[in-house]
Amino acid sequence: MRRTDHEQTRTYGPRGRQTNTAEQGLSFRDTLARDIRDVRGVDRGYTPATREMLNYYRSNLPDLMR
């Protein structure tokens, strides 16, 4: 991800610390879904990489995706 795009996300800098604190009780899947929505709001050009990431988690860490 380009730095300028990352700076617009909810996980960048101080927002990242606030997000981490607010979402500590969420499942990995719920947090990942929020991250994906956030990235899509910045630039939909990341969709292929997002799909690749999801396929990786589904194939290698399926328990996290439940």
MARZA-319685 format. One record per atom (N, C-alpha, C, O): residue in three letters; x, y, z; residue number from 1. Coordinates in pm, whole numbers, padded with zeros to 5 digits. Example, Ala and Ser with C-alpha at 12.3 -4.5 7.8 and 13.67 -1.06 7.14 Angstrom:
2
<zado aa="ALA" X="01319" Y="-00569" Z="00780" i="1"/>
<zado aa="ALA" X="01230" Y="-00450" Z="00780" i="1"/>
<zado aa="ALA" X="01320" Y="-00330" Z="00780" i="1"/>
<zado aa="ALA" X="01424" Y="-00332" Z="00846" i="1"/>
<zado aa="SER" X="01285" Y="-00225" Z="00708" i="2"/>
<zado aa="SER" X="01367" Y="-00106" Z="00714" i="2"/>
<zado aa="SER" X="01290" Y="00003" Z="00787" i="2"/>
<zado aa="SER" X="01341" Y="00114" Z="00804" i="2"/>
% end
This chain:
66
<zado aa="MET" X="00084" Y="-00117" Z="00000" i="1"/>
<zado aa="MET" X="00000" Y="00000" Z="00000" i="1"/>
<zado aa="MET" X="00089" Y="00124" Z="00000" i="1"/>
<zado aa="MET" X="00189" Y="00132" Z="00072" i="1"/>
<zado aa="ARG" X="00050" Y="00217" Z="-00081" i="2"/>
<zado aa="ARG" X="00124" Y="00344" Z="-00083" i="2"/>
<zado aa="ARG" X="00106" Y="00417" Z="00050" i="2"/>
<zado aa="ARG" X="00000" Y="00412" Z="00112" i="2"/>
<zado aa="ARG" X="00211" Y="00483" Z="00092" i="3"/>
<zado aa="ARG" X="00207" Y="00556" Z="00219" i="3"/>
<zado aa="ARG" X="00093" Y="00659" Z="00222" i="3"/>
<zado aa="ARG" X="00024" Y="00672" Z="00322" i="3"/>
<zado aa="THR" X="00074" Y="00730" Z="00113" i="4"/>
<zado aa="THR" X="-00032" Y="00832" Z="00109" i="4"/>
<zado aa="THR" X="-00170" Y="00769" Z="00127" i="4"/>
<zado aa="THR" X="-00259" Y="00831" Z="00184" i="4"/>
<zado aa="ASP" X="-00188" Y="00647" Z="00078" i="5"/>
<zado aa="ASP" X="-00314" Y="00576" Z="00100" i="5"/>
<zado aa="ASP" X="-00325" Y="00529" Z="00244" i="5"/>
<zado aa="ASP" X="-00431" Y="00541" Z="00307" i="5"/>
<zado aa="HIS" X="-00215" Y="00476" Z="00296" i="6"/>
<zado aa="HIS" X="-00217" Y="00428" Z="00435" i="6"/>
<zado aa="HIS" X="-00250" Y="00541" Z="00532" i="6"/>
<zado aa="HIS" X="-00321" Y="00521" Z="00631" i="6"/>
<zado aa="GLU" X="-00201" Y="00658" Z="00504" i="7"/>
<zado aa="GLU" X="-00227" Y="00773" Z="00591" i="7"/>
<zado aa="GLU" X="-00376" Y="00806" Z="00600" i="7"/>
<zado aa="GLU" X="-00419" Y="00873" Z="00694" i="7"/>
<zado aa="GLN" X="-00454" Y="00760" Z="00505" i="8"/>
<zado aa="GLN" X="-00598" Y="00785" Z="00504" i="8"/>
<zado aa="GLN" X="-00679" Y="00678" Z="00577" i="8"/>
<zado aa="GLN" X="-00800" Y="00692" Z="00594" i="8"/>
<zado aa="THR" X="-00612" Y="00572" Z="00619" i="9"/>
<zado aa="THR" X="-00685" Y="00461" Z="00681" i="9"/>
<zado aa="THR" X="-00705" Y="00480" Z="00831" i="9"/>
<zado aa="THR" X="-00643" Y="00566" Z="00894" i="9"/>
<zado aa="ARG" X="-00791" Y="00399" Z="00884" i="10"/>
<zado aa="ARG" X="-00824" Y="00405" Z="01027" i="10"/>
<zado aa="ARG" X="-00715" Y="00345" Z="01114" i="10"/>
<zado aa="ARG" X="-00719" Y="00357" Z="01236" i="10"/>
<zado aa="THR" X="-00618" Y="00281" Z="01053" i="11"/>
<zado aa="THR" X="-00512" Y="00215" Z="01129" i="11"/>
<zado aa="THR" X="-00380" Y="00290" Z="01125" i="11"/>
<zado aa="THR" X="-00279" Y="00239" Z="01173" i="11"/>
<zado aa="TYR" X="-00379" Y="00408" Z="01069" i="12"/>
<zado aa="TYR" X="-00254" Y="00482" Z="01056" i="12"/>
<zado aa="TYR" X="-00230" Y="00570" Z="01178" i="12"/>
<zado aa="TYR" X="-00320" Y="00638" Z="01226" i="12"/>
<zado aa="GLY" X="-00107" Y="00567" Z="01228" i="13"/>
<zado aa="GLY" X="-00064" Y="00656" Z="01336" i="13"/>
<zado aa="GLY" X="-00152" Y="00648" Z="01461" i="13"/>
<zado aa="GLY" X="-00188" Y="00539" Z="01504" i="13"/>
<zado aa="PRO" X="-00186" Y="00762" Z="01518" i="14"/>
<zado aa="PRO" X="-00267" Y="00763" Z="01641" i="14"/>
<zado aa="PRO" X="-00404" Y="00698" Z="01622" i="14"/>
<zado aa="PRO" X="-00458" Y="00639" Z="01716" i="14"/>
<zado aa="ARG" X="-00459" Y="00707" Z="01501" i="15"/>
<zado aa="ARG" X="-00589" Y="00640" Z="01476" i="15"/>
<zado aa="ARG" X="-00574" Y="00489" Z="01491" i="15"/>
<zado aa="ARG" X="-00667" Y="00422" Z="01535" i="15"/>
<zado aa="GLY" X="-00457" Y="00437" Z="01456" i="16"/>
<zado aa="GLY" X="-00433" Y="00294" Z="01470" i="16"/>
<zado aa="GLY" X="-00436" Y="00250" Z="01615" i="16"/>
<zado aa="GLY" X="-00492" Y="00145" Z="01648" i="16"/>
<zado aa="ARG" X="-00376" Y="00328" Z="01701" i="17"/>
<zado aa="ARG" X="-00378" Y="00295" Z="01844" i="17"/>
<zado aa="ARG" X="-00521" Y="00302" Z="01899" i="17"/>
<zado aa="ARG" X="-00562" Y="00217" Z="01978" i="17"/>
<zado aa="GLN" X="-00595" Y="00402" Z="01857" i="18"/>
<zado aa="GLN" X="-00735" Y="00415" Z="01901" i="18"/>
<zado aa="GLN" X="-00819" Y="00300" Z="01848" i="18"/>
<zado aa="GLN" X="-00902" Y="00244" Z="01920" i="18"/>
<zado aa="THR" X="-00797" Y="00264" Z="01723" i="19"/>
<zado aa="THR" X="-00869" Y="00153" Z="01663" i="19"/>
<zado aa="THR" X="-00838" Y="00023" Z="01736" i="19"/>
<zado aa="THR" X="-00928" Y="-00055" Z="01764" i="19"/>
<zado aa="ASN" X="-00712" Y="00000" Z="01767" i="20"/>
<zado aa="ASN" X="-00672" Y="-00121" Z="01837" i="20"/>
<zado aa="ASN" X="-00741" Y="-00131" Z="01973" i="20"/>
<zado aa="ASN" X="-00791" Y="-00237" Z="02011" i="20"/>
<zado aa="THR" X="-00742" Y="-00022" Z="02045" i="21"/>
<zado aa="THR" X="-00806" Y="-00021" Z="02176" i="21"/>
<zado aa="THR" X="-00956" Y="-00047" Z="02164" i="21"/>
<zado aa="THR" X="-01012" Y="-00125" Z="02241" i="21"/>
<zado aa="ALA" X="-01020" Y="00018" Z="02068" i="22"/>
<zado aa="ALA" X="-01165" Y="00006" Z="02053" i="22"/>
<zado aa="ALA" X="-01208" Y="-00133" Z="02006" i="22"/>
<zado aa="ALA" X="-01320" Y="-00176" Z="02035" i="22"/>
<zado aa="GLU" X="-01121" Y="-00202" Z="01934" i="23"/>
<zado aa="GLU" X="-01160" Y="-00329" Z="01873" i="23"/>
<zado aa="GLU" X="-01099" Y="-00452" Z="01940" i="23"/>
<zado aa="GLU" X="-01103" Y="-00560" Z="01882" i="23"/>
<zado aa="GLN" X="-01045" Y="-00438" Z="02056" i="24"/>
<zado aa="GLN" X="-00978" Y="-00551" Z="02122" i="24"/>
<zado aa="GLN" X="-01067" Y="-00673" Z="02139" i="24"/>
<zado aa="GLN" X="-01017" Y="-00785" Z="02134" i="24"/>
<zado aa="GLY" X="-01195" Y="-00655" Z="02157" i="25"/>
<zado aa="GLY" X="-01283" Y="-00769" Z="02180" i="25"/>
<zado aa="GLY" X="-01339" Y="-00831" Z="02053" i="25"/>
<zado aa="GLY" X="-01410" Y="-00931" Z="02061" i="25"/>
<zado aa="LEU" X="-01310" Y="-00774" Z="01938" i="26"/>
<zado aa="LEU" X="-01364" Y="-00827" Z="01813" i="26"/>
<zado aa="LEU" X="-01286" Y="-00948" Z="01765" i="26"/>
<zado aa="LEU" X="-01167" Y="-00964" Z="01795" i="26"/>
<zado aa="SER" X="-01354" Y="-01031" Z="01690" i="27"/>
<zado aa="SER" X="-01286" Y="-01146" Z="01629" i="27"/>
<zado aa="SER" X="-01194" Y="-01098" Z="01518" i="27"/>
<zado aa="SER" X="-01207" Y="-00987" Z="01467" i="27"/>
<zado aa="PHE" X="-01100" Y="-01183" Z="01480" i="28"/>
<zado aa="PHE" X="-01011" Y="-01152" Z="01369" i="28"/>
<zado aa="PHE" X="-01091" Y="-01123" Z="01243" i="28"/>
<zado aa="PHE" X="-01062" Y="-01028" Z="01171" i="28"/>
<zado aa="ARG" X="-01191" Y="-01205" Z="01218" i="29"/>
<zado aa="ARG" X="-01273" Y="-01189" Z="01096" i="29"/>
<zado aa="ARG" X="-01344" Y="-01054" Z="01094" i="29"/>
<zado aa="ARG" X="-01345" Y="-00987" Z="00991" i="29"/>
<zado aa="ASP" X="-01402" Y="-01013" Z="01206" i="30"/>
<zado aa="ASP" X="-01471" Y="-00883" Z="01211" i="30"/>
<zado aa="ASP" X="-01374" Y="-00767" Z="01192" i="30"/>
<zado aa="ASP" X="-01405" Y="-00671" Z="01122" i="30"/>
<zado aa="THR" X="-01258" Y="-00778" Z="01253" i="31"/>
<zado aa="THR" X="-01157" Y="-00673" Z="01237" i="31"/>
<zado aa="THR" X="-01108" Y="-00667" Z="01093" i="31"/>
<zado aa="THR" X="-01092" Y="-00559" Z="01037" i="31"/>
<zado aa="LEU" X="-01085" Y="-00783" Z="01033" i="32"/>
<zado aa="LEU" X="-01041" Y="-00789" Z="00895" i="32"/>
<zado aa="LEU" X="-01147" Y="-00728" Z="00802" i="32"/>
<zado aa="LEU" X="-01113" Y="-00655" Z="00709" i="32"/>
<zado aa="ALA" X="-01273" Y="-00757" Z="00827" i="33"/>
<zado aa="ALA" X="-01381" Y="-00700" Z="00745" i="33"/>
<zado aa="ALA" X="-01381" Y="-00547" Z="00754" i="33"/>
<zado aa="ALA" X="-01400" Y="-00480" Z="00653" i="33"/>
<zado aa="ARG" X="-01361" Y="-00494" Z="00871" i="34"/>
<zado aa="ARG" X="-01353" Y="-00348" Z="00888" i="34"/>
<zado aa="ARG" X="-01234" Y="-00291" Z="00812" i="34"/>
<zado aa="ARG" X="-01245" Y="-00185" Z="00749" i="34"/>
<zado aa="ASP" X="-01122" Y="-00360" Z="00819" i="35"/>
<zado aa="ASP" X="-01002" Y="-00314" Z="00748" i="35"/>
<zado aa="ASP" X="-01025" Y="-00315" Z="00597" i="35"/>
<zado aa="ASP" X="-00984" Y="-00222" Z="00527" i="35"/>
<zado aa="ILE" X="-01090" Y="-00418" Z="00547" i="36"/>
<zado aa="ILE" X="-01116" Y="-00426" Z="00404" i="36"/>
<zado aa="ILE" X="-01209" Y="-00314" Z="00360" i="36"/>
<zado aa="ILE" X="-01184" Y="-00250" Z="00257" i="36"/>
<zado aa="ARG" X="-01314" Y="-00289" Z="00434" i="37"/>
<zado aa="ARG" X="-01404" Y="-00177" Z="00400" i="37"/>
<zado aa="ARG" X="-01329" Y="-00045" Z="00400" i="37"/>
<zado aa="ARG" X="-01350" Y="00040" Z="00314" i="37"/>
<zado aa="ASP" X="-01241" Y="-00030" Z="00497" i="38"/>
<zado aa="ASP" X="-01163" Y="00093" Z="00507" i="38"/>
<zado aa="ASP" X="-01072" Y="00111" Z="00385" i="38"/>
<zado aa="ASP" X="-01067" Y="00219" Z="00327" i="38"/>
<zado aa="VAL" X="-01003" Y="00007" Z="00346" i="39"/>
<zado aa="VAL" X="-00912" Y="00015" Z="00231" i="39"/>
<zado aa="VAL" X="-00991" Y="00041" Z="00103" i="39"/>
<zado aa="VAL" X="-00947" Y="00119" Z="00018" i="39"/>
<zado aa="ARG" X="-01106" Y="-00021" Z="00088" i="40"/>
<zado aa="ARG" X="-01187" Y="00002" Z="-00031" i="40"/>
<zado aa="ARG" X="-01234" Y="00147" Z="-00038" i="40"/>
<zado aa="ARG" X="-01251" Y="00202" Z="-00147" i="40"/>
<zado aa="GLY" X="-01254" Y="00208" Z="00076" i="41"/>
<zado aa="GLY" X="-01293" Y="00349" Z="00078" i="41"/>
<zado aa="GLY" X="-01180" Y="00442" Z="00036" i="41"/>
<zado aa="GLY" X="-01205" Y="00553" Z="-00010" i="41"/>
<zado aa="VAL" X="-01058" Y="00397" Z="00050" i="42"/>
<zado aa="VAL" X="-00942" Y="00477" Z="00012" i="42"/>
<zado aa="VAL" X="-00915" Y="00462" Z="-00137" i="42"/>
<zado aa="VAL" X="-00897" Y="00561" Z="-00208" i="42"/>
<zado aa="ASP" X="-00910" Y="00336" Z="-00184" i="43"/>
<zado aa="ASP" X="-00878" Y="00312" Z="-00324" i="43"/>
<zado aa="ASP" X="-00922" Y="00170" Z="-00360" i="43"/>
<zado aa="ASP" X="-00867" Y="00072" Z="-00309" i="43"/>
<zado aa="ARG" X="-01020" Y="00159" Z="-00447" i="44"/>
<zado aa="ARG" X="-01070" Y="00027" Z="-00486" i="44"/>
<zado aa="ARG" X="-00968" Y="-00051" Z="-00569" i="44"/>
<zado aa="ARG" X="-00990" Y="-00168" Z="-00599" i="44"/>
<zado aa="GLY" X="-00860" Y="00011" Z="-00606" i="45"/>
<zado aa="GLY" X="-00754" Y="-00056" Z="-00682" i="45"/>
<zado aa="GLY" X="-00686" Y="-00166" Z="-00604" i="45"/>
<zado aa="GLY" X="-00611" Y="-00246" Z="-00661" i="45"/>
<zado aa="TYR" X="-00710" Y="-00171" Z="-00474" i="46"/>
<zado aa="TYR" X="-00649" Y="-00276" Z="-00390" i="46"/>
<zado aa="TYR" X="-00731" Y="-00405" Z="-00388" i="46"/>
<zado aa="TYR" X="-00693" Y="-00500" Z="-00320" i="46"/>
<zado aa="THR" X="-00841" Y="-00410" Z="-00461" i="47"/>
<zado aa="THR" X="-00927" Y="-00528" Z="-00459" i="47"/>
<zado aa="THR" X="-00854" Y="-00657" Z="-00494" i="47"/>
<zado aa="THR" X="-00873" Y="-00756" Z="-00423" i="47"/>
<zado aa="PRO" X="-00771" Y="-00663" Z="-00599" i="48"/>
<zado aa="PRO" X="-00701" Y="-00789" Z="-00627" i="48"/>
<zado aa="PRO" X="-00611" Y="-00834" Z="-00511" i="48"/>
<zado aa="PRO" X="-00607" Y="-00953" Z="-00479" i="48"/>
<zado aa="ALA" X="-00541" Y="-00742" Z="-00449" i="49"/>
<zado aa="ALA" X="-00456" Y="-00778" Z="-00335" i="49"/>
<zado aa="ALA" X="-00540" Y="-00823" Z="-00217" i="49"/>
<zado aa="ALA" X="-00500" Y="-00912" Z="-00142" i="49"/>
<zado aa="THR" X="-00655" Y="-00762" Z="-00200" i="50"/>
<zado aa="THR" X="-00745" Y="-00801" Z="-00091" i="50"/>
<zado aa="THR" X="-00794" Y="-00943" Z="-00113" i="50"/>
<zado aa="THR" X="-00799" Y="-01023" Z="-00019" i="50"/>
<zado aa="ARG" X="-00831" Y="-00975" Z="-00234" i="51"/>
<zado aa="ARG" X="-00876" Y="-01112" Z="-00265" i="51"/>
<zado aa="ARG" X="-00764" Y="-01214" Z="-00240" i="51"/>
<zado aa="ARG" X="-00788" Y="-01321" Z="-00185" i="51"/>
<zado aa="GLU" X="-00644" Y="-01178" Z="-00280" i="52"/>
<zado aa="GLU" X="-00530" Y="-01266" Z="-00258" i="52"/>
<zado aa="GLU" X="-00508" Y="-01290" Z="-00108" i="52"/>
<zado aa="GLU" X="-00481" Y="-01402" Z="-00066" i="52"/>
<zado aa="MET" X="-00519" Y="-01184" Z="-00030" i="53"/>
<zado aa="MET" X="-00503" Y="-01195" Z="00115" i="53"/>
<zado aa="MET" X="-00611" Y="-01287" Z="00174" i="53"/>
<zado aa="MET" X="-00582" Y="-01373" Z="00256" i="53"/>
<zado aa="LEU" X="-00736" Y="-01266" Z="00133" i="54"/>
<zado aa="LEU" X="-00845" Y="-01350" Z="00183" i="54"/>
<zado aa="LEU" X="-00824" Y="-01496" Z="00146" i="54"/>
<zado aa="LEU" X="-00846" Y="-01585" Z="00229" i="54"/>
<zado aa="ASN" X="-00782" Y="-01522" Z="00024" i="55"/>
<zado aa="ASN" X="-00755" Y="-01660" Z="-00017" i="55"/>
<zado aa="ASN" X="-00644" Y="-01722" Z="00068" i="55"/>
<zado aa="ASN" X="-00652" Y="-01839" Z="00104" i="55"/>
<zado aa="TYR" X="-00542" Y="-01642" Z="00099" i="56"/>
<zado aa="TYR" X="-00435" Y="-01692" Z="00185" i="56"/>
<zado aa="TYR" X="-00490" Y="-01733" Z="00322" i="56"/>
<zado aa="TYR" X="-00462" Y="-01842" Z="00370" i="56"/>
<zado aa="TYR" X="-00568" Y="-01645" Z="00384" i="57"/>
<zado aa="TYR" X="-00621" Y="-01676" Z="00517" i="57"/>
<zado aa="TYR" X="-00713" Y="-01796" Z="00511" i="57"/>
<zado aa="TYR" X="-00708" Y="-01882" Z="00599" i="57"/>
<zado aa="ARG" X="-00797" Y="-01804" Z="00409" i="58"/>
<zado aa="ARG" X="-00889" Y="-01918" Z="00398" i="58"/>
<zado aa="ARG" X="-00813" Y="-02050" Z="00382" i="58"/>
<zado aa="ARG" X="-00853" Y="-02152" Z="00437" i="58"/>
<zado aa="SER" X="-00704" Y="-02046" Z="00305" i="59"/>
<zado aa="SER" X="-00628" Y="-02168" Z="00279" i="59"/>
<zado aa="SER" X="-00536" Y="-02207" Z="00394" i="59"/>
<zado aa="SER" X="-00524" Y="-02325" Z="00426" i="59"/>
<zado aa="ASN" X="-00472" Y="-02109" Z="00456" i="60"/>
<zado aa="ASN" X="-00369" Y="-02138" Z="00554" i="60"/>
<zado aa="ASN" X="-00410" Y="-02122" Z="00700" i="60"/>
<zado aa="ASN" X="-00352" Y="-02184" Z="00788" i="60"/>
<zado aa="LEU" X="-00510" Y="-02040" Z="00725" i="61"/>
<zado aa="LEU" X="-00554" Y="-02014" Z="00862" i="61"/>
<zado aa="LEU" X="-00707" Y="-02013" Z="00870" i="61"/>
<zado aa="LEU" X="-00766" Y="-01914" Z="00913" i="61"/>
<zado aa="PRO" X="-00770" Y="-02120" Z="00828" i="62"/>
<zado aa="PRO" X="-00917" Y="-02121" Z="00820" i="62"/>
<zado aa="PRO" X="-00987" Y="-02096" Z="00953" i="62"/>
<zado aa="PRO" X="-01098" Y="-02042" Z="00954" i="62"/>
<zado aa="ASP" X="-00925" Y="-02133" Z="01061" i="63"/>
<zado aa="ASP" X="-00989" Y="-02110" Z="01192" i="63"/>
<zado aa="ASP" X="-01007" Y="-01962" Z="01224" i="63"/>
<zado aa="ASP" X="-01098" Y="-01925" Z="01297" i="63"/>
<zado aa="LEU" X="-00920" Y="-01879" Z="01169" i="64"/>
<zado aa="LEU" X="-00933" Y="-01734" Z="01192" i="64"/>
<zado aa="LEU" X="-01053" Y="-01675" Z="01117" i="64"/>
<zado aa="LEU" X="-01103" Y="-01569" Z="01154" i="64"/>
<zado aa="MET" X="-01098" Y="-01745" Z="01014" i="65"/>
<zado aa="MET" X="-01202" Y="-01692" Z="00928" i="65"/>
<zado aa="MET" X="-01342" Y="-01735" Z="00972" i="65"/>
<zado aa="MET" X="-01439" Y="-01715" Z="00899" i="65"/>
<zado aa="ARG" X="-01353" Y="-01792" Z="01089" i="66"/>
<zado aa="ARG" X="-01485" Y="-01836" Z="01138" i="66"/>
<zado aa="ARG" X="-01542" Y="-01735" Z="01233" i="66"/>
<zado aa="ARG" X="-01653" Y="-01755" Z="01285" i="66"/>
% end
